Amino acid sequence: MTNKSIAVLPFVNMSSDIENEYFSDGITEEIINALTTVKGLKVIARTSSFAFKNKNIDVRTIGNQLGVSSILEGSVRKAKNRIRITAQLISTNDGTHIWSKNFDRDLKDIFALQDEISLRIADQIRENFGHINIREHLVEAPTQNIEAYNLYLKGRYQHLMWDGPGIANAIELYEQSAAIDPLFALPYFGLAYCYAMAGSWGTNKGLLQTSKENLSKGFNLDNQSYIGYFSKGTLHFWGHWDFINGHMFLKKSIELNPYYTEAEEALCELYTAVGFFEKALWHVDNILKTNPLSPNHYFTKANIHYLNEDYTKALACIETALSINPDFTHPIALKQLCLILLKDYEKLNNFLIQTPLAEKPEECRVLYKLVNREDKIDIDISRVSLMIKEDLGSSLFPWQLFLLVHLGKHEMALDFLEENVRLRTGQIINFMHIPLLKPLHQYPKFQELQQAVFRVELLPTNPDKQIQVPTSKALMSVAEIDMVLATFEKGMEEEKLFQNPALSLRELAEKMNVSSNKLSWLLNERIGQNFNEYINSFRLRDFKEKALNPTNSHLTLLGLAYESGFNSKSVFNTYFKKIEGMTPKAWLRSNRS
């Protein structure tokens, strides 16, 4: 676990209207996105944070599962044009509250409020856990039209359903948002993504042109949007199977925001399609560091193992995905294929019977019989011709193609494959490595299709596997360090600044006439303490002096601690025991004897 790490749990919707759930979810995601821009801070991705929505679980348990030192939780109350947000930052080590605050604002000030909350949280993490560079602002207002923003959040809420109805609803809401404020870039990027995926996995390829048009509108307004480059990479990769440009735009998205897991997931899928399995596995493991409870990422990892013909490892990842979300259809369908290829009909049949969301169960049983002809099982294959004629767009995998191949109708299978390669159909993008298509590899037509899509000059070159996160560098010269340290000594010894219980890093930096980023760096990198450790060391020394002074014998130890600048009983007792290895009372007895 890294100390400079946080998970933002879904803010609770406290509004009287339950439909305002989209708003509280949206505010949560916006704060997550803002914090991901703070270099050096590990921020758990939305999917894993939202895994705890509506669950009453101790923050220490959550911290252990997600590998973070702090949790932000809160609530949102929206009423007409007013909004109230409560937020509290909690240590996952012992469950103590580090910081809490209520915010009451007009709805028109929502972006300033998001910025204020994000900055306060980042400051508290820096003060308590160690140095991070923090920009002056983490949130910029993407629109001045609150109605357009409200519609965008509704669209995003539907978008994140990741299903057909959700994408359709998102498109409608994004369109409304863009119509109200044509200068708002985000709905265009949302539309570009939705149209790209709908066009890639459906029969209406005209949607890809609509995606391109929306991208153009979005980039005319914001040409440095990591969300925009993610959508552009999605269109090129999934829509056109353009691996070089898809790779370039996805890498650009990650360059702009190294912690944007959706773009890295897409990059992983691209590497999978072209057969760069080692790089794909590296990336999916990297994603899981900040999104450890995402069933989709475990499905992606399972798919890599499946295409690499390691079905046992694939099943292990599938079980993890389904343990997180038992209703996630992607790993359900992939499990069916793995059990066919592992020749385990008993497990497959039981799974199909017990799983209402199983994909094409009848086709699945017939395919098992065709693939494993030596297995003496009673399966009726008389309807196989009707199965082949069904619509490809209704499933995750091309069952019709698999049935054709294993019926021995290889010419028909190759014609089917050729047509869908021409259409760039999403279900067959991995055709080069799909195990069930191996009988086609011997044919020149398959080899020609493979060359047409995957020849070397069409693949990305030098695809670096590592995400480059900028490293910390010296922020102050030796002379500046000496000057600030001298000012420090005067402020602590003569002015006793530490006795102010509300003293913050930013306030102290202002008094020292130095930037808060430089002061944080100096304390952590040169003195070896975070802000709170540094200030509390002065408070502790002052407390000891006061406690041993006979003239203060009539005062309580807690009263003396407050006089020395400690702002709570728990903070004082925890810090004292950490430094001295005993309680304040035990220390006082041993030093008075």
C-alpha positions in Angstrom: 0.0 0.0 0.0 1.3 3.5 -0.9 0.6 6.2 1.7 -0.3 8.8 -0.9 -3.4 7.0 -2.1 -7.1 7.5 -2.0 -10.4 5.9 -2.9 -13.4 8.2 -3.4 -16.6 6.2 -2.5 -19.8 7.1 -4.3 -21.4 10.1 -2.6 -24.8 9.3 -1.1 -27.8 10.9 -2.8 -29.6 12.8 0.0 -31.9 14.6 -2.4 -35.7 14.0 -2.0 -35.7 12.8 -5.7 -34.2 9.4 -6.1 -33.6 10.2 -9.8 -30.9 12.6 -8.6 -28.6 9.6 -8.2 -27.0 10.5 -11.6 -26.0 13.8 -10.0 -24.3 12.4 -6.9 -22.6 9.7 -9.0 -21.5 12.4 -11.5 -20.0 14.6 -8.7 -18.1 11.6 -7.3 -16.6 10.8 -10.7 -15.7 14.4 -11.3 -13.7 14.5 -8.0 -12.0 11.2 -8.9 -11.1 12.6 -12.3 -9.7 15.8 -10.7 -7.6 13.9 -8.2 -6.1 11.7 -11.0 -4.4 14.8 -12.4 -2.3 15.1 -9.2 1.0 13.5 -10.1 2.2 11.1 -7.4 -1.2 10.4 -6.0 -2.7 7.0 -6.5 -6.4 7.3 -7.1 -8.6 4.2 -7.3 -10.6 4.2 -10.5 -14.3 4.7 -10.6 -15.3 1.1 -11.2 -13.6 -0.2 -8.1 -14.7 2.7 -5.9 -18.3 2.2 -7.0 -18.1 -1.5 -6.1 -18.9 -0.4 -2.6 -22.0 1.7 -3.5 -24.8 1.1 -1.0 -22.7 -1.2 1.1 -22.0 -0.6 4.8 -18.4 -1.8 5.0 -15.8 -0.6 7.4 -13.3 1.8 5.8 -10.4 -0.3 7.1 -11.7 -3.3 5.1 -12.1 -1.2 2.0 -8.6 0.2 2.4 -7.2 -3.2 2.6 -9.1 -4.4 -0.5 -8.1 -1.4 -2.6 -4.7 -0.8 -1.1 -5.2 2.8 -0.1 -4.3 4.9 2.9 -7.4 7.1 2.8 -11.1 7.1 1.9 -13.2 10.0 0.9 -16.9 9.6 1.6 -19.8 12.1 1.5 -23.2 13.0 0.4 -25.0 15.3 -2.0 -28.2 17.1 -1.5 -29.6 19.0 -4.6 -32.7 21.1 -4.3 -33.7 23.5 -7.1 -30.7 25.8 -7.5 -28.9 24.9 -4.3 -26.5 22.1 -3.5 -25.1 20.9 -0.3 -22.1 18.5 -0.2 -20.6 16.9 2.9 -17.3 15.3 2.7 -15.0 13.5 5.1 -11.5 12.1 4.6 -10.8 9.0 6.7 -7.6 7.1 7.4 -7.9 3.4 6.5 -5.2 2.5 9.0 -7.3 3.1 12.1 -10.6 4.7 10.9 -9.8 8.1 12.3 -11.3 11.2 10.6 -8.6 13.3 9.0 -10.8 16.1 7.7 -14.5 16.9 7.2 -16.5 19.8 5.9 -19.9 20.9 4.7 -20.3 23.0 1.6 -23.4 25.0 0.7 -23.4 26.6 -2.7 -25.6 27.7 -5.6 -25.7 25.1 -8.3 -24.1 27.7 -10.7 -20.9 27.4 -8.6 -20.7 23.6 -9.0 -17.3 23.7 -10.8 -15.7 26.0 -8.3 -17.0 23.7 -5.5 -15.6 20.6 -7.2 -12.3 22.4 -7.5 -12.3 23.5 -3.8 -13.2 20.0 -2.6 -10.5 18.4 -4.7 -7.9 20.8 -3.6 -8.8 20.4 0.0 -8.5 16.6 -0.2 -5.2 16.8 -2.1 -3.9 19.2 0.5 -4.9 16.9 3.4 -3.3 13.9 1.7 -0.1 15.9 1.2 -0.1 17.1 4.8 -0.7 13.7 6.3 1.0 11.2 3.9 3.8 13.0 2.0 4.7 15.3 -0.8 2.8 15.7 -4.0 2.8 18.6 -6.4 -0.6 20.2 -6.6 -1.7 22.7 -9.2 -3.5 25.9 -8.3 -6.7 24.5 -9.8 -7.7 20.9 -10.4 -11.1 21.6 -12.0 -11.8 24.0 -14.9 -15.4 24.8 -15.8 -16.2 22.9 -19.0 -19.4 24.9 -19.6 -21.2 27.9 -18.1 -24.6 26.3 -18.8 -25.7 24.3 -15.8 -28.6 22.7 -17.7 -26.2 21.4 -20.3 -23.9 20.0 -17.6 -26.9 18.4 -15.9 -27.8 16.6 -19.1 -24.2 15.6 -19.6 -24.1 14.0 -16.2 -27.4 12.1 -17.0 -25.9 11.0 -20.3 -22.7 9.8 -18.6 -24.8 7.9 -16.0 -26.5 6.0 -18.8 -23.2 5.6 -20.8 -21.7 3.8 -17.8 -24.3 1.2 -18.0 -22.2 -0.2 -20.8 -25.1 -1.9 -22.5 -27.2 -1.3 -25.6 -30.1 0.6 -23.9 -27.6 2.6 -21.9 -25.6 3.7 -24.9 -28.9 4.6 -26.8 -30.1 6.7 -23.8 -26.7 8.3 -23.5 -26.7 9.4 -27.1 -30.1 11.1 -26.7 -29.0 12.9 -23.5 -25.6 13.9 -25.0 -27.4 15.3 -28.0 -29.6 17.4 -25.8 -26.6 18.7 -23.8 -24.8 19.7 -27.0 -27.9 21.4 -28.4 -28.2 23.6 -25.3 -24.5 24.5 -25.2 -22.8 24.0 -28.6 -19.5 25.2 -26.9 -19.4 22.4 -24.4 -16.9 19.8 -25.6 -17.6 16.8 -23.4 -21.0 15.8 -24.8 -19.4 15.7 -28.3 -16.7 13.3 -27.0 -19.3 11.2 -25.3 -21.3 11.0 -28.6 -18.2 10.1 -30.5 -17.5 7.2 -28.2 -21.1 5.9 -28.2 -21.4 6.2 -32.0 -18.0 4.5 -32.5 -18.9 1.5 -30.4 -22.5 1.2 -31.8 -21.1 1.3 -35.3 -18.3 -1.2 -34.5 -20.6 -3.8 -33.0 -23.7 -3.2 -35.1 -24.7 -3.2 -38.7 -25.1 0.6 -39.2 -21.6 1.6 -40.2 -22.8 5.1 -41.0 -22.6 5.8 -37.2 -18.8 5.8 -37.6 -19.0 8.9 -39.7 -21.3 10.5 -37.1 -18.7 9.6 -34.5 -16.0 11.4 -36.6 -18.2 14.5 -37.0 -18.7 14.7 -33.2 -15.0 14.3 -32.6 -14.3 17.2 -35.0 -16.7 19.4 -33.0 -15.2 18.4 -29.7 -11.6 19.0 -30.7 -12.4 22.4 -32.2 -13.4 23.3 -28.6 -10.8 21.4 -26.6 -7.8 19.9 -28.4 -6.1 18.7 -25.2 -8.9 16.5 -23.8 -7.7 13.0 -22.7 -11.4 11.9 -23.0 -11.4 13.2 -26.6 -8.3 11.3 -27.5 -9.7 8.2 -25.9 -12.9 8.5 -28.1 -10.7 9.2 -31.2 -8.6 6.1 -30.4 -11.7 4.1 -30.0 -13.1 5.1 -33.4 -9.8 4.3 -35.2 -9.2 1.0 -33.4 -12.7 -0.5 -33.0 -14.4 1.4 -35.9 -11.8 1.0 -38.6 -9.3 -1.5 -37.3 -6.7 1.2 -37.8 -4.1 -0.1 -35.3 -1.5 2.5 -35.9 -3.7 5.6 -35.4 -5.7 3.9 -32.7 -2.5 3.2 -30.8 -1.3 6.7 -31.3 -4.4 8.4 -30.0 -4.9 6.0 -27.1 -1.3 6.7 -26.1 -1.9 10.4 -26.3 -4.9 10.0 -24.0 -2.8 8.2 -21.5 0.0 10.7 -21.9 -2.5 13.5 -20.9 -3.8 11.4 -18.0 -1.6 8.4 -17.0 -4.3 7.2 -14.6 -7.2 7.1 -17.1 -7.9 3.3 -17.0 -10.5 3.4 -19.8 -7.9 4.4 -22.3 -5.3 1.9 -21.1 -8.0 -0.8 -21.2 -8.6 0.1 -24.9 -4.8 0.0 -25.5 -4.7 -3.5 -23.9 -7.5 -4.6 -26.2 -5.6 -3.3 -29.2 -2.5 -5.2 -28.2 -4.6 -8.3 -27.8 -6.1 -8.0 -31.3 -2.7 -7.7 -33.0 -1.2 -10.5 -30.8 1.1 -8.5 -28.6 -0.1 -10.7 -25.6 2.9 -9.9 -23.3 2.3 -6.2 -23.6 -1.4 -6.6 -23.2 -0.9 -8.6 -20.0 1.5 -6.0 -18.6 -1.1 -3.3 -19.2 -4.0 -5.1 -17.7 -2.0 -5.9 -14.6 -1.0 -2.2 -14.4 -4.7 -1.2 -14.7 -5.6 -3.5 -11.9 -3.3 -1.6 -9.5 -5.7 1.3 -9.6 -8.9 -0.6 -10.6 -8.6 -3.9 -8.7 -12.4 -4.5 -8.5 -13.2 -4.1 -12.2 -14.9 -7.2 -13.6 -14.2 -5.8 -17.1 -10.4 -5.8 -16.6 -10.5 -9.4 -15.4 -12.5 -10.3 -18.4 -9.9 -8.6 -20.6 -7.2 -10.6 -18.9 -9.2 -13.8 -19.3 -9.6 -13.1 -23.0 -5.9 -12.7 -23.5 -5.3 -16.1 -21.9 -8.1 -17.6 -23.9 -6.7 -16.3 -27.2 -3.3 -17.6 -26.0 -5.0 -21.0 -25.5 -4.4 -21.1 -21.7 -7.9 -21.9 -20.7 -7.2 -22.7 -17.1 -5.8 -19.3 -16.4 -8.6 -17.8 -18.4 -11.2 -19.5 -16.2 -9.5 -18.3 -13.1 -9.8 -14.7 -14.3 -13.4 -15.3 -15.4 -14.3 -16.6 -11.9 -12.8 -13.4 -10.4 -14.8 -11.3 -12.7 -18.0 -13.1 -11.9 -17.3 -13.0 -8.2 -17.4 -9.2 -8.5 -20.4 -9.1 -10.9 -22.3 -12.4 -11.3 -24.5 -10.8 -14.0 -21.6 -9.6 -16.3 -22.4 -11.3 -19.6 -18.9 -11.0 -21.2 -17.1 -13.5 -18.8 -20.2 -15.7 -18.8 -20.0 -16.2 -22.6 -16.2 -16.6 -22.5 -16.5 -19.3 -19.8 -18.8 -21.2 -22.2 -16.1 -21.2 -24.9 -13.4 -22.2 -22.4 -15.4 -25.2 -21.1 -16.0 -26.3 -24.7 -12.3 -26.2 -25.4 -11.4 -28.0 -22.1 -13.8 -30.8 -23.1 -15.8 -30.6 -19.9 -19.4 -31.1 -20.9 -20.7 -31.8 -17.4 -19.5 -28.4 -16.1 -20.6 -26.7 -19.3 -24.2 -28.1 -19.2 -24.6 -27.4 -15.5 -23.4 -23.8 -16.1 -25.8 -23.3 -18.9 -28.7 -24.7 -16.8 -27.8 -22.5 -13.8 -27.0 -19.3 -15.7 -30.0 -17.5 -17.2 -27.7 -15.0 -18.9 -25.7 -17.6 -20.8 -25.1 -16.7 -24.4 -26.7 -18.8 -27.1 -27.0 -22.0 -24.9 -28.5 -24.2 -27.6 -25.7 -23.1 -30.1 -23.2 -23.7 -27.3 -24.3 -27.3 -26.7 -24.3 -28.0 -30.5 -20.8 -26.4 -30.9 -19.5 -28.6 -28.0 -20.7 -31.7 -29.9 -19.1 -30.6 -33.1 -15.8 -29.7 -31.5 -15.6 -32.8 -29.3 -17.1 -35.4 -31.7 -15.5 -38.3 -29.7 -17.4 -37.3 -26.6 -20.5 -39.6 -26.5 -23.2 -37.1 -25.5 -26.8 -36.9 -26.6 -27.2 -33.5 -28.3 -29.6 -32.7 -31.2 -27.8 -30.9 -33.9 -30.7 -30.9 -36.4 -31.4 -27.1 -36.0 -27.8 -26.1 -36.7 -28.7 -24.6 -40.1 -31.2 -22.2 -38.5 -28.7 -21.2 -35.9 -26.2 -20.1 -38.5 -28.7 -17.7 -40.1 -29.3 -15.7 -36.9 -28.0 -12.1 -36.5 -24.4 -11.8 -35.5 -25.0 -8.4 -33.8 -27.0 -10.0 -31.0 -24.0 -11.7 -29.3 -20.5 -11.1 -28.1 -19.0 -14.0 -30.0 -19.6 -15.2 -33.6 -21.4 -18.4 -32.9 -22.5 -18.8 -36.5 -18.9 -18.7 -37.7 -17.8 -21.3 -35.1 -20.7 -23.6 -36.1 -19.8 -23.3 -39.8 -16.1 -24.1 -39.1 -16.9 -27.2 -37.1 -19.6 -28.4 -39.4 -16.8 -28.6 -41.9 -18.3 -25.9 -44.1 -15.0 -24.1 -44.5 -15.7 -22.3 -47.7 -18.9 -20.8 -46.2 -17.0 -20.0 -43.1 -14.3 -18.2 -45.0 -16.9 -16.2 -47.0 -18.6 -15.3 -43.7 -15.2 -14.2 -42.2 -14.3 -12.3 -45.4 -17.6 -10.3 -45.3 -17.2 -9.4 -41.6 -13.6 -8.4 -42.0 -14.7 -6.1 -44.8 -17.4 -4.6 -42.4 -14.8 -4.5 -39.6 -17.3 -6.3 -37.3 -16.3 -6.1 -33.6 -17.0 -9.7 -32.8 -14.2 -11.0 -35.1 -11.5 -8.4 -34.5 -9.4 -11.1 -32.8 -9.8 -13.6 -35.6 -6.1 -14.1 -36.1 -5.9 -15.9 -32.7 -9.4 -17.2 -32.0 -8.8 -20.9 -31.1 -12.0 -22.1 -32.7 -11.0 -20.8 -36.1 -7.7 -22.8 -36.2 -9.1 -25.2 -38.9 -9.3 -22.3 -41.3 -5.6 -21.4 -40.9 -4.6 -23.9 -43.6 -6.5 -22.0 -46.4 -4.8 -19.3 -48.6 -8.0 -17.2 -48.2 -7.6 -17.1 -44.4 -3.9 -16.2 -44.8 -4.8 -13.4 -47.2 -7.3 -12.0 -44.8 -4.7 -12.2 -42.0 -2.2 -10.3 -44.2 -4.7 -7.7 -45.3 -5.4 -6.8 -41.6 -2.3 -7.7 -39.6 0.7 -7.4 -41.9 3.6 -5.8 -40.2 3.3 -2.3 -41.8 -0.2 -2.0 -40.4 0.8 -2.6 -36.8 2.2 -0.1 -34.3 6.0 0.0 -34.0 7.9 0.2 -30.8 4.8 0.0 -28.6 6.3 0.8 -25.2 4.8 -1.3 -22.5 5.3 1.1 -19.6 3.2 4.1 -18.8 5.6 7.0 -18.1 4.6 8.8 -14.9 6.8 11.9 -14.3 9.2 11.5 -11.4 9.8 14.0 -8.7 12.7 16.5 -9.2 14.3 19.1 -6.9 12.1 22.1 -6.5 14.6 24.3 -4.6 18.2 25.4 -4.8 20.6 24.8 -1.9 20.5 28.5 -1.2 16.7 28.7 -1.2 16.6 25.6 1.1 18.9 27.3 3.7 16.9 30.5 3.6 13.6 28.8 4.1 15.0 26.6 6.9 16.2 29.7 8.7 12.8 31.3 8.4 11.2 28.1 9.6 13.4 28.0 12.8 12.4 31.6 13.6 8.7 30.9 13.0 8.7 27.8 15.2 11.0 28.9 18.0 10.0 32.6 18.3 6.5 32.9 16.9 5.4 29.4 17.9 3.3 29.0 14.7 2.7 25.4 15.6 0.4 26.4 18.4 -2.3 27.3 15.9 -4.4 24.1 15.7 -5.7 25.1 12.3 -2.3 25.7 10.7 -2.2 24.4 7.2 0.6 23.8 4.8 -0.6 26.5 2.5 -0.9 29.0 5.3 2.6 28.2 6.5 4.0 28.4 3.0 2.4 31.9 2.6 4.1 33.0 5.9 7.4 31.6 4.7 6.9 33.4 1.3 7.4 30.1 -0.6 5.0 28.0 -2.7 3.2 25.2 -1.0 4.6 22.7 -3.5 8.1 23.8 -2.6 7.5 23.7 1.1 5.9 20.2 0.9 8.9 19.0 -1.2 11.4 20.5 1.3 9.7 18.8 4.4 9.4 15.4 2.8 12.5 15.2 0.6 15.0 17.1 2.7 13.8 16.9 6.3 12.1 13.5 5.9 8.8 14.3 7.4 5.4 15.2 6.1 3.8 18.4 7.2 1.8 17.0 10.1 4.7 15.0 11.4 6.9 18.1 11.2 4.4 20.4 13.0 3.4 17.8 15.5 7.0 17.3 16.5 7.1 20.9 17.7 3.7 20.5 19.4 5.0 17.3 21.2 8.1 19.0 22.4 6.0 22.0 23.7 3.6 19.7 25.4 6.4 17.9 27.2 7.8 21.2 28.5 4.4 22.3 29.7 3.6 18.9 31.3 6.8 18.8 33.3 6.4 22.4 34.5 5.0 22.3 38.1 3.1 25.5 37.5 0.8 23.6 35.1 0.0 20.7 37.5 -3.5 21.9 37.9 -4.2 21.5 34.1 -5.2 18.3 32.4 -2.9 16.6 29.9 -5.5 17.1 27.1 -5.8 20.8 28.0 -2.0 21.1 27.7 -2.0 19.3 24.4 -4.6 21.7 23.0 -2.5 24.6 24.2 0.4 23.1 22.3 -1.6 23.1 19.1 -3.0 19.6 18.9 -6.6 19.8 17.6 -8.1 16.5 18.8 -7.7 13.9 21.6 -7.3 11.0 19.1 -4.6 12.8 17.1 -2.7 13.7 20.2 -2.8 10.2 21.8 -2.0 8.4 18.5 1.0 10.6 17.7 2.3 10.5 21.3 2.2 6.8 21.5 3.8 6.5 18.0 6.7 8.6 19.1 7.1 7.6 22.7 5.8 4.1 22.7 3.5 4.7 25.7 0.5 6.8 26.7 1.0 10.4 27.9 0.0 9.5 31.4 2.6 6.6 31.5 5.3 9.0 30.1 4.5 11.6 32.7 4.7 9.2 35.6 8.1 7.8 34.4 9.5 11.3 34.0 8.3 12.7 37.3 9.6 9.8 39.4 
